[in-house]
Amino acid sequence: MSNLFGTDGIRGVANEDLKPSLAHSLGRAVATRLAGPGGRILVGQDTRRSGDMLVAALMSGGTSAGAHVHALGVCPTPALAHVTAVGDYAAGVMVSASHNPAEDNGLKVLSGKGLKLDDEMEDELETLIIRSEELGSPRNDALGRIVDARGDIGRYMEHRLGLARRIGSDLRLHVDCANGSASAVAAEILAASGADVTAHYDQPDGLNINLDCGATVPSVLAAIVAERGGDVGFSLDGDADRCVAIDERGQVVDGDQLLGVIALDRLARGALAEGTVVVSILSNGGLARAVEQAGGRVLRTKVGDRHIVDSMLVSDAGLGGEKSGHVIIREHTTTGDGMVTALEVLDILARSGRSLSELAAAIPLDPQEQRTIRVRTKEWRADRTLTEAVKAAEAALAGAGRIVVRPSGTEPALRVMVEGRDAALVLRLADDLAALAAERLNQER
């Protein structure tokens, strides 16, 4: 497994961990391994100020290795994936740190089919990044060109607007754009459904992306819906691949419940491919029970939407996603798209005539607590005291819950999830395991 690429590409503090030199080397690596001389690479970015710097470095690297680099400009990650897949592109690179704060940034590489790369390909790219200066450097007549591709966002808009126009909604809708990539597209797409749309946090300035707004803090939009009134709200993240919903009462409906609402609707209509939903190990057991009781099947994978998509392709499942709000509806997209998720929910609301709170009530979730513990070492299985404590905690749940302990793929941290039927017990076990992990894994070695 690559050390440079985490669970969702390369990430770090822009201009400190993630320097232009790294983006330049990645551009050369992608051009060499995926595009080839004269091949085409599509590059997009979110609204962070550092995006221009990193895109410039990527384009310099790609063209220096002989590839043509097309700049899509500010766009949602799913827009980059869509345009890459429908266009004649060898690869796409998204400059975004998704839901992270503005000072971070990231580099996500997609295949020509708009899919995230597998571990083996990321390992190959990392090797080429390290050897960047040894890669081919053609002379002037064979250098790549930089192409303004901002107009190609129309391909994405045309598809999503087409989905929206089929709905015929008359709901009052609020959308939180997280001052990110959705700011320029969300209101137009959602309004095409017929809904009365009010957009919030849609004034990006390069510094305010995800700042006290967006899918990681849906309580902000929930308060707006509760105060101003509305039938539904959708909270997106910085690159618009996540969606968390708000019901008409101002209550948060997370990714697990949205997956359940979509799955139950599609199962009832016979429209869920293979009757299967793919979720991560962190998705709530209540979601699995609701889907299985309705006659569906649930498959679990490792954390990360790339693993979700891989499992969907293998199982031919039509729906997958994560609690965080990454929802993949394979009929429409190759990756999570907050706009597609929102449109699917609007369509269900319009056809059923039911409220979102009523639909979400069909997916009662088990109490679940998650903790992130900063640690010196993530090798928790090597600590017998901690492993025995995890076994004891599992025994305390008496078969009516789960414990997931896993190293973070993006930071020096251990993540602990406890789920069960008894909320007080779940809370106590999560706190106890987190405290013990902090004690045991931060000792001097």
N, C-alpha and C positions, 0 to 999 in steps of 0.2 A: 504494500500500500504506500502511495506517495506521502512524503512528509510535507511537501509544499502545498499540495491540494488538500483541503479539509473536506468536510461533508458537503460543502456547497461552494467549491472553487477555492481560489486563493483570497484570503482576507487579511487585513491588518490596518493599522493607523496609516492613513495616506501620508506619503512623503517621509515616513519614519520606517515602519515595517514594509510598507508597500510603496517602493520608490519607482520613479519613471524608468529607471534602468531595468527593473524586473519586468515592467510592462513591455518595454522594448524587446527584451529577450523572449518574452512569451510570444510577441508578434512574429519574431523570426522563427520560433519553434512551430507555431501553428502554420505559418506559410510553408515551411519546409516539409512538415509531416502530413498535414491535412490538405493544403491547397496546391502546392507545386507551382512551378513557373507559370505565370499568367492566370493562375487560379484566383477565385474571388472569395474574399472574407467580408462578412458583414459585422459592423461594430455599432453597439448602442450604449447608452449611458442613462443613469438616473440624474437627479437634480443636484447632486453634491458639487460644490465648487471644484473639488479635486478631479472631477470627471474629465474636464477639458484637458487637464495636464496628462492624465493617464491615457486618454484616447489618442492624444497627439503622439505619445510615446509608442503606443500599440501600432498606430498607422506608420510611423517611422520604421519600426521593426519589420512589419509585414512587407512594406514596399521595398525595404533594403534587401529582402530575401526573394524578391521577384513576384510577389503576389499583389493583386489589385485589392485595395481596401476601400469598402463602401461604408460611408458614415451615415447611419440612420438617425443620429442625433438623440435627443431625450425621448425615451420611449419605455413602456413597460417591458419587463423581461419576456412575458408571453408574446408581446408584439415582435420582439427580435426573433423568438423561436418560430413564430408563424411565418414571418417574411423569409427567414433562412430556409425553412422547409419548402415553401412554395416557389422560391426563387432559385436561380442557378448558382447557389453558393456552396462552397466546399466546407465552410464552417462559419459559426457566429461567435462573437465574444461580447459579453455583456459586462460593462463596467458599473458595478453596483455592489453595495454591501447590504442590500435588501432592507431588513428591519433594524439594522444597526444604527448607532448615532452618526451624525454628519461627519465627524472627524475620521471615521473608518471608510474604507472603500474595498472593493473586491473585483476579481476577474473570473467570470464564469465562461467556460468554453463549451460550445454546443457543436454537435455534428451537423453535417449537411441536411440531416433529417429533422433538425430542431430538437434533438435529444441530448441530454447531458452525457458526457463521456464515461466509459467504464474505468475501473481502477487501472487496468493494464495500459490503456491509452494515456491516462494521466501520468503514469510512471514514465512512459516514453517521452512525453512532453517535458517532464521534469529533467530527464537526462539531457534533452536537447537544450533546455534553458541553461543548464550548467555549462554546456559546450557551445553556447550561443556564438561566441566569436569564431568558432571553427567552422560554422555553417557557411554555405555558399553565399558569396557577395557579388552578384552580377554587376557588370558595368552599365553605364548610362542607358544604352539602348535596350537593356533587358530589365531595368528596374520596374517595379510595379507603380501604378497610378493611384492617387487618392480621388475618390468619386463621391460627390454629394448625393446621398441616397435618401434624403429626408422625405422626398415625395413618396417613397415606398411604404411609409406608414399607412398610406391609403389602402394597401392590400389588407392590412389588419383591420382597419376601421370598416371597410366594406363588409368583411365577414361578420364582425361583431354586431354591426348595425343591422345586418340581415337577420341575425338571431333575435335581436331586440324587436324588430318590426313585426315579428310573428306573434308577439305576446298579447298586446292589447290591454295593458294595465291602466287603471285609473287611480292608483294608490299615491299617497303622499310619502315621499321618500327622501331621506337624508343620506348623504355619502361623505365620509371622511377620507380625503385623498392623501393624507399624511404629508402634505407639501412635497409630494414625490412625483413619480412618473405618471400617475393617473390624473394629475391635475389638469392636463390639457385634453383628456379623452373621456373621463368617467361620466361627466354630466351629459355630454352629447350622446354617448352610447345608451345610458340608462333612460334618458328622456325619449329616445326613439321607441321605447316600449309603451309609451303613452303615459308614463308616470309623471307626476309633478315633482321635479327634482330640485333639492337645495343642496349645494355643494359647500363643504367646510374644509378648512386647511388646504386650500388649493392655490396658495400664493407662494410658491417656492422662491427662496432667495439664495440658495446654495448652502445655507447654514441651518435652516429650520426643518429639514427632512426628518420625520419621525419624532420631532421634538414635542413631547407631551401631546401626542396625537397618533392616530393610526392603529393598526390591528394589534399591536402589542399593548396598547392601553385603551381598549374598547369602552371602558367606563366613561371616557370623555364624550364619545358620541352617544352613549346610553343616556347621559345626563341631558344632552341636547334634545334627544327624542322625547324624554320624559317631560322636559320643561316646555318645549315648543309644540309638542304633539306631532304625530306622524304614524303611518301604518307600518313602516319598516325602515331600518337603517343598515348601511353596509360600511364597515370600517376596513380600509385597505392598508397595505404597508408601502414602504418606500418605492419598491419596484413593481407593485401591483400584482404580485403573484399570490398573495394571501387575501382572504376575505373572512371577516368575522361579522356576524349579523346582530342586529338589535331588534327585538320584537316591539310590538305596539305599546307595551307597558314600560319600555325602557330597560328591558332585561337582556343581558348578553346571551347570544346563541352561538356557541363556539364551533370550531371545525368539526368535532365529532358529531354534534347534533345536526349540523348542516349535512354532513355525509349521510346521517340516518334519514333525514327528511327526503333527500334526493333518492336514496336507495329504496325506501318504502314506496315512494311514488312510482319509481321505475319498475319495481317488482310487481306492483299492482297492475301496471300497464303491460307487463311482459316485455319491458324495454331495457332491462338490465342485462347486459351481455354476460353470458355464463352464470347469471344469477349471483355474481360474485363482487364483493367489495374488498379491496386491498387496503390495509391500514398498517401503521407502524406498531411496534411493541408498546408504545405509550398510549395508544388510543384506548378509550374507556371500555370496560367490560360491558357496560350498559348498552353501548352501541352494538357490540357483537350480539348480545342477547336479542335486541330488537330486530336486527336483520335476520338472525337465524329463526326466530319465532315466526317471521313473515315468509319463511321458506327460502331465504337466501343463504349464501355462504360467505364467511369472512376468512381472509388470509392475512397473516401478520408478517411483517418484514422488519429489517433493521431501520433505525431512524434515518430519515433523509428522503426527500421526494424522488431522488434518483433511484433508490431501491424500490420505492413504490411503483414507479413507472416500469422498471425492469420486471417486477413480478407481474404487473398487469400485462406486459407483452407476452410473458411465458404462459400465463393462465388464460389469456385472451379476455381478461376482465375489462369491463367498460367504465368502472368507477373506482377511484382510490383517493387516498389523502391522509392528512394528519390533523391532529387536534389544533395545531397552530393556525389552521385555515388554508393550508395548501390543499386544494381539491382539484383532481384531474378527471375531467370527463372526456374520455378518449375519442368519443364521437366528434368532438369539436377542437381539441387541443392536445399538444404533446407534453404540456407542462401545466403546472398550476396557473390558473388565471382568475384573479379576483373578479373580473368583469363577467366571465362566463359563469362563475359560481353565482354571482348576484342575479344574472339573467335567468338561470335555471330556477332559482328560488322564486323570482317574480313570476315566472311561468306557472309554477306550481300554485302559488297564491291565486293567480288569475283563474286557473282552471278549477281549482277546488272551492274557491270562495271562502276558504278558512283563513284564520289569522295565523301568523307565524308562531305565536305562543301555543296555540292549539296543536299545530303540527309538531312543534318541538317537544310537547308533552308526551308524545308517543315514543320518545327516546329518553327515558329517565336514566340519568347518569349516576354511577356509583361515586361515593366520596373518593377523592383522589388528591394527594399532596405531592408536590415536586420540590426538590431542593437542589441548589447548585452550590457546591463546596469548593472553594479555592484550595488547591493542594500542591505540595512539592512533588509528589509522585502520584500518577494515576493507576499504578499497579496494585489495586486494592485486593486482588485475589491472593497476593503474596502475604497479606497480613492475616494471620489466623484468627486473631481476636475479632477483627471486623467481619470475616467470613462466617464465623460462628454466630455473631450477632445477627447477621442477615438470616441465617438458618432459623434462629430462635424467633425472629420477627415473622418469618413465613409460617412457623408453627403456630404463632399466636393468632394468625388470621384464620387458622383452622379450615383451609381449603376454600374460603370465601373471599379470596382476594389475591393480589399479586404484588411482588416487589421486583423492581427493575433497577439495577445498579450498573452504570455504564460510564466510561470515560468520555469527556467532551471531545468532539472532533475539531473544535475551533479555539479552545482556550485551555489553560492548565487547571482543569476543574473536574470534579466527579459529580455526576448527576444521579440523584436518588428519587425514584418514584414509588409511592406506596398507594395501593388501591384496595378498598374493601367495602363491606356493607356498614360497618360501625365507624362513623365519622370521628368520634373521639379517639378510638383506638388507632385509626389511620393517622391522625394528627400526631399522636404521641410517638408512634413508631417512626414516622418521618423525622420528627425532631431528634429523637434519640439516635437514629442512625446517622443523621447529618452531624450531630455533635461528636459522635465517636469517630466518624471519618475525618473530621477536622483535626481531632486530637492525634489519631494514629498516622495519618498520611502527611502531616506537616512536621514530623519529628526530624531532627538532624540524623542523617544516615552515615 
